[in-house]
Amino acid sequence: MPGYKGFDLSYANTTISTKFGSLKAGWSLNNQGNQLTIAIDAPIGTSGSVVLPANGLIQNYTINGREEKNEDPSEPIAIGSGITTIVVQI
């Protein structure tokens, strides 16, 4: 059984099978640790939501390159099927 005294993660990815197809999701931090990128590839005909880290510092972000303003960071961001990329300056 592996044991870890301490570690830092800079990315994570997963894929799960659904009855609609594969759902892929992942996140990564840039080398400076000040930009979080969340990537989701949802099967056709599905939808979901993403909640950004609620540290109170996130005000602006992009979804697929389009600037967004986050009035309430605890409010879920609705996403549809296909590839969605959210980039957050933290």
Secondary structure, 3 states (H helix, E strand, C coil): CCCCCCCCCCEEEEEEEECCEEEEEEEEECCCCCEEEEEEEECCCCCEEECCCCCCCCCEEEECCEEEECCCCCCCEEECCEEEEEEEEC
